[in-house]
């Protein structure tokens, strides 16, 4: 997490609906309130933490509303760039957003791929073959994950 202990102001965790109001402007009164709250975070009144699960939900909401994935990823990136907005692992989230913006993976798979790329000698257990096309990611198919290694026979 970016924020160091002892920083002025309290820690506030942001809910998805606040970010969606800012991005959609709807309803207008809530969008204005949400924007003012983010401005307060930017002024250091409090540290605004956006959990990874909230970013995932914002991605889902934007994609479900018909916004093209590259545009939705750009909007989320802009939110992460706002002063006072902090996340637990910015590098991981930005990699997940980049993978998601390419349009081959949903956000959850992009997040898993980004995580797998960060941890050496890791794999993603999934039936989703789209992960096979992600550089730096090895997919482990569940249908073979529990099989004995070649040459071994179960008695």
VENKAHU-V65583 format. One record per backbone hydrogen bond with DSSP energy under -1.0 kcal/mol. CO is the residue of the C=O (numbers start at 1). NH is the residue of the N-H. E is the energy in kcal/mol with one decimal. If there is no record, write none. Layout:
BEGIN
CO,NH,E
CO,NH,E
END
This chain:
BEGIN
4,7,-1.5
10,47,-3.1
12,49,-3.1
15,19,-1.1
16,20,-2.5
17,21,-2.1
18,22,-1.8
19,23,-2.3
20,24,-2.5
21,25,-2.6
27,31,-2.5
28,32,-2.4
29,33,-2.1
30,34,-2.7
31,35,-2.3
32,36,-2.3
33,37,-2.1
34,38,-2.2
35,39,-2.1
36,40,-2.2
37,41,-2.0
38,42,-2.3
39,43,-1.5
40,45,-2.3
41,44,-1.6
47,12,-3.3
48,86,-2.9
49,14,-2.9
51,55,-1.8
52,56,-2.4
53,57,-2.0
54,58,-2.6
55,59,-2.4
56,60,-2.2
57,61,-2.7
58,62,-2.7
59,63,-2.5
60,64,-2.6
61,65,-1.4
62,67,-1.9
63,66,-1.4
68,72,-2.7
69,73,-2.8
70,74,-1.9
71,75,-2.3
72,76,-2.2
73,77,-2.5
74,78,-2.2
75,79,-1.8
76,80,-2.3
77,81,-1.4
79,82,-1.3
82,85,-1.8
84,48,-1.7
86,50,-3.3
89,93,-2.3
90,94,-2.7
91,95,-2.0
92,96,-2.5
93,97,-2.7
94,98,-2.1
95,99,-2.5
96,100,-2.7
97,101,-2.5
100,103,-2.0
106,110,-2.3
107,111,-2.6
108,112,-2.3
109,113,-2.6
110,114,-2.5
111,115,-2.5
112,116,-2.8
113,117,-2.2
115,119,-1.1
124,140,-3.1
128,131,-1.4
129,132,-1.6
130,133,-1.3
131,134,-1.6
134,137,-1.8
138,124,-2.3
140,126,-1.8
141,144,-1.9
141,145,-1.3
144,147,-1.1
149,152,-2.2
END
